[in-house]
Amino acid sequence: MKKYIIIGVIVVLGIILFASGRSTYNSMVTLDQDVENQWAKVQVQYQRRLDLIPNLVETVKGYAAHESETYEKVTQARAGLTDAYNAANAESAAMPAAEADFTANQRTQDALNRALSIYVNAVHEAYPDLKADTQFINLQTQLEGTENRIATERGRYTDIVREYNVAVKRFPANLWAGIFGFSAKPQFAADPEAAKAPTVQF
């Protein structure tokens, strides 16, 4: 009789462990997919910005028939924007798993945002009449809207990653997370430049 009781207890414990592991695994898979999905939405907005920037540059180049020393700031700003654009464009669409890679990705996008702001300011100073150009205004509005969308999607990503990380780190789910290979995902951090007062004038 004792033997059957022991076997029964083992079977019950096995069922409990299986049910717990299955439930935890499925929950983590769902959260992991939510994070990946939200990262894809962030990347969509990054790509939208990348698609708009060449149009902005071409519009300015078409408006300014020639470059001279008077417009040196615009030329330098455009060179900086080009470098930042190329760096951001080279980033992989997949979400960086390592903290260092994620941070590098964020720095690249932040650098592009700063370079774009510097370029727009330089253009405004060199070509004040361009502010009234319909195409330029439209592109500028779209870029401003894209930056707002990026901020929104980043915020949503932060919320989802927080939920995922809490689930992965909370006991006893963290035991199953280690077994199934789930680990905490990197978060967005504030850009150090954000502490400085903004100088962009639209």
Disulfide bonds with the S-S distance in Angstrom:
none
